[in-house]
């Protein structure tokens, strides 16, 4: 039986108790407060649910991650990075990025970024935990991504593109910045061909947890999230 978490006590079952089918489903209930979310990510757990469902918490095995030094930039993408007319910023438009991510998913197969989820990450952004990468073209926001930065780990949540390769441009800039600041990895959560093409790969959940234990308590560099255009 799936454990039900009461909203007043921040406590998760061990991730080893997550189901094999569906892969990684650990518990239901709890809340989307900063306390719940920060505790979850530190333990390798994230929320993901569809409209009409309770909050569901996941810790899949294997886990897809991207090591910043392993970001793969193919020749066509390198050309777009040089000549695409993109300007990349950090934390300039977090609310617009998460809204665009929700709209993009709604146009496809539905979104897990409902109003409650959106508000939860806006709260984390105001507290300095959630961050965005924005990609601009001719002063229009054309792509981006957002996630959480805890210690030396970035937990990616979602990305969007309104023009070809814009989300890839955001990911490349994020990986390069995190590498400069000695981040251990970018958590990509679930396997996707898109992320695999960028150099992300699957690792065992146990290995992922080892990385978290060794890195989430490290301090964030003060200049990690610049707010001025490059």
C-alpha positions, 0 to 999 in steps of 0.5 A: 500500500502506498504510504499517505503522508500527513501535511503537518509532519515533514517525513518521507519513507526511505527511497529504497521503498519506492515502487518498481511499477510505476517506477519510483512512486514513493508516497502520496500526500504531504504538502508543497511548502518550502519545508516539504520540497527542500526536504524531498529534493535533498533526499532524491525525491520530487513531486509529480502528479496530474490534475485531480490526483493528490501530491505524488512523490517519486524517486525513480531508479535509475535516475537520469543526470547530467554531469556539467563537464559532460554536456554535449554540444553538436556542431549544429547547436554550436553554430546556433549558440554562436549565430542564433542571436540569443541573449541568455540571462539568469533569474531575470524572469522566473515567473515567466519561465515557469508559466511558459513551461506550464503552457508548453506542457498543456499544449502537449499531454497536459501539465503537472505544473498546476497553480499550486505547483507554480506557486510553490516554486515561486515561493522557493524562488523568493527564498533563493532556492529556485532559479531560472535560465532565460533565452531571449531573441530580439528581446522576446523570451523564446526559451528557458528552464527552471529548477532548484539549486541546493548545495552543489546540485541543480535539480532541473524541473522543466524547460520550454522552447518557442524557437528551435534549440532555445531550451538546449541553449539554456541547458548549455549555459546552465551546465557551463556556469555550474561547471565553473562553480564545481557543481557535481551534477544536474538532476534530470529526473526521468530519462528522455531522448532529448536529454540523452542527446545532450549528454545526460545518462542514467545512474543507479538511484543508490549512486545518485543518493551518494552524490546528494549526500556528498554535495547538497550541504555545500554552500552556494557561491555568492556569484552563482546566479548573476542577474545582469545580461552577459 
